């Protein structure tokens, strides 16, 4: 009997909760409502992230790097020595650029010597390459037209020349054994960053259709922006989406301090899961910050080593690799490999290089079958 009375007491107590809520003031009701709604949203996001992670659990983790010879040179490095050093520590996946300004400096005159050399080095060690094509490609000023093209003019005055250049690049490398995938443009719709003039979706669609027609065999990646909850809904629909993740940056607008984005790894797993639910396409980390972010508009070569350490040091770099794993995504391209080599060769600080060496040497590249596994898992 005492147990029955206790059960009855608890039941009566729970049944009075709706009445008690009804009797509360408007402010209290709103607070309770938003707390419950927040918890439901949090649990929903987390659940999608866990589900997505489970769909990718059969795939091995792969790390790669973005390599830009122009950037290595701007740091005072020999680009070829830099890439060879990266191969030496075990890097077997490269995201390479094909700047229009470098390859066609004069109309109709092409120079593929540097990019051909990079492909040759990759082939020697059975490394794989994601080649970026298009006008907008990684590193400032983002868009890289040659001096003889005015991309601020009407689209029809320069788009044919861009498409012709892209066609020549695609046809040159589409049969190369090192080619793993194409990346079309880079953060194409990011208007607030870079020296770019045209953000026409129709141009992006035209480029995608041409790329797929010229090379239907290799997957095409299109990158999305950082952090936003939304998902890409418009055309074109690539084989794989890429996301950029920056963790610690200099806030030049409000606080004028270093800002650490608070998003946990599973948040990006949620974004990838949401994308997969929506259109059954996977997502990879196309750009994971792994270099210093200089304050006040300076370049890395203009700030001290102690200042560089405020945004990236050995411990933070090691954490970047762990963070990549925590997202549930299985392919992570790190941003800043040239900088690691700069720290070692110019600043005489091998701490970042040693972390990268440990991680890449331990990475299982599963016979070079990287992104194709992500497509098959759809």
Secondary structure by P-SEA (a helix, b strand, c coil): caaaaaaaaaaaaaaaaaaaaaaccaaaaaaaaaaaaaaaaaaaaaaaaaaaaaaaccbbbbbbbbbbaaaaaaacccaaaaaaaaaaaccccccccccccccccccccccaaaaaaaaaaaaaabbbbbccccccccccccccccccccccccccccaaaaaaaaaaaaaaccccccccbbbcccccccccccccccccaaaaaaaaaaaaaacccbbbbbbbbccccccccccccccbbbbbbbccccccccccccccccccaaaaaaaaaaaaaacccccccccccccccccccccccccccccccccccaaaaaaaaaaaaaacccbbbbccaaaaaaaaaccccaaaaaaaaaaaaaccccccccaaaaaaac
